[in-house]
Amino acid sequence: MIPPLAYLAERGLLFWLAALALVVGWGCVTGRINLAGMLAHDTRDQADQRPAPDRVQLLVSFIFAVVAYARLALATTQGSDASLPTHLPEAPNELVLLFAGSHSIYLAGKFRRSLSRGA
């Protein structure tokens, strides 16, 4: 059983994170947070409104990894046979490999673009 103070802290933190997500989401929807060009490399790409493939794959792999880790954490900390968690589970090697590979693709694209601009 979770002590009452810990339960209140947990619920307060969940409420705070949900409220923060709503505020940021509402700002994105109403345009107060400008997302124009977030996936473009420079102003030339923004004018064409073309997303950069390496930034798109980085965003997609990040979202996938966050969802996968959240499911893993929920599966290991919830359930009738689970004890009270004291720490988050370690990330699987496959997830770390996904992060490393995705960031390598992104950095290789940046390196290629910096070489082509310098030449």
VMD Tcl script that draws the C-alpha trace (Angstrom):
set ca {
  {0.00 0.00 0.00}
  {1.30 3.44 -0.92}
  {1.54 5.90 2.01}
  {-0.99 8.78 1.79}
  {1.67 11.48 1.24}
  {3.29 9.53 -1.58}
  {-0.14 8.94 -3.14}
  {-0.89 12.68 -3.03}
  {2.51 13.49 -4.50}
  {2.00 10.95 -7.29}
  {-1.45 12.30 -8.16}
  {-0.20 15.88 -7.97}
  {2.67 15.11 -10.33}
  {0.36 13.36 -12.79}
  {-2.04 16.30 -12.67}
  {0.83 18.76 -13.20}
  {2.20 16.84 -16.21}
  {-1.27 16.52 -17.75}
  {-1.92 20.25 -17.28}
  {1.46 21.09 -18.81}
  {0.74 18.84 -21.80}
  {-2.65 20.52 -22.28}
  {-1.15 24.02 -22.14}
  {1.58 23.17 -24.66}
  {-0.88 21.32 -26.91}
  {-3.32 24.22 -26.80}
  {-0.51 26.65 -27.62}
  {0.43 24.55 -30.66}
  {-3.18 24.34 -31.85}
  {-3.89 28.06 -31.46}
  {-0.57 29.13 -33.01}
  {0.91 30.77 -29.92}
  {3.71 28.21 -30.18}
  {5.15 28.48 -33.67}
  {5.95 25.07 -35.17}
  {6.62 26.35 -38.69}
  {9.86 24.97 -40.03}
  {10.45 22.61 -37.13}
  {11.27 19.77 -39.51}
  {13.12 21.88 -42.12}
  {16.88 22.37 -42.22}
  {17.02 26.02 -43.24}
  {14.90 28.87 -44.59}
  {15.11 27.53 -48.16}
  {13.45 24.29 -47.02}
  {10.88 26.26 -45.01}
  {9.87 28.24 -48.11}
  {9.35 24.99 -50.03}
  {7.59 23.53 -46.98}
  {9.58 20.32 -47.40}
  {10.36 18.36 -44.26}
  {13.88 17.02 -43.97}
  {13.85 13.20 -44.06}
  {16.47 12.83 -41.33}
  {14.54 15.08 -38.95}
  {11.30 13.22 -39.65}
  {12.89 9.84 -38.92}
  {14.43 11.25 -35.74}
  {11.02 12.48 -34.56}
  {9.25 9.23 -35.45}
  {11.89 7.04 -33.80}
  {11.83 9.24 -30.68}
  {8.05 8.95 -30.35}
  {8.22 5.19 -30.94}
  {10.96 4.78 -28.33}
  {9.11 6.84 -25.72}
  {5.93 4.82 -26.20}
  {7.85 1.52 -26.09}
  {9.68 2.48 -22.90}
  {6.49 3.75 -21.25}
  {4.78 0.44 -22.02}
  {7.77 -1.45 -20.62}
  {7.77 0.65 -17.46}
  {4.02 0.20 -16.97}
  {4.26 -3.54 -17.56}
  {7.01 -3.99 -14.97}
  {5.58 -1.68 -12.32}
  {1.88 -2.54 -12.58}
  {0.03 -5.75 -11.94}
  {-1.06 -7.86 -9.01}
  {2.33 -9.55 -8.57}
  {4.44 -6.36 -8.93}
  {6.02 -4.91 -5.83}
  {6.23 -1.20 -5.08}
  {8.71 0.19 -7.65}
  {11.80 1.93 -6.34}
  {13.32 2.81 -9.71}
  {12.53 2.77 -13.41}
  {13.48 -0.31 -15.42}
  {16.63 -0.29 -17.52}
  {16.13 0.47 -21.18}
  {16.55 -2.61 -23.36}
  {19.61 -2.77 -25.61}
  {17.37 -2.67 -28.67}
  {15.92 0.66 -27.57}
  {19.39 2.14 -26.99}
  {20.41 0.83 -30.42}
  {17.35 2.52 -31.95}
  {18.34 5.83 -30.34}
  {21.97 5.51 -31.44}
  {21.08 4.54 -35.00}
  {18.50 7.27 -35.39}
  {20.81 9.95 -34.07}
  {23.64 8.62 -36.27}
  {21.44 9.03 -39.35}
  {20.53 12.57 -38.28}
  {24.15 13.56 -37.57}
  {25.37 12.02 -40.84}
  {22.86 14.20 -42.70}
  {24.04 17.31 -40.84}
  {27.67 16.43 -41.58}
  {26.90 15.88 -45.28}
  {25.10 19.23 -45.51}
  {27.93 21.08 -43.75}
  {30.45 19.57 -46.20}
  {28.34 20.50 -49.22}
  {27.93 24.11 -48.00}
  {31.62 24.50 -47.28}
  {32.73 23.28 -50.72}
}
mol new
graphics top color blue
foreach p $ca { graphics top sphere $p radius 0.5 }
foreach p [lrange $ca 0 end-1] q [lrange $ca 1 end] { graphics top cylinder $p $q radius 0.2 }
display resetview
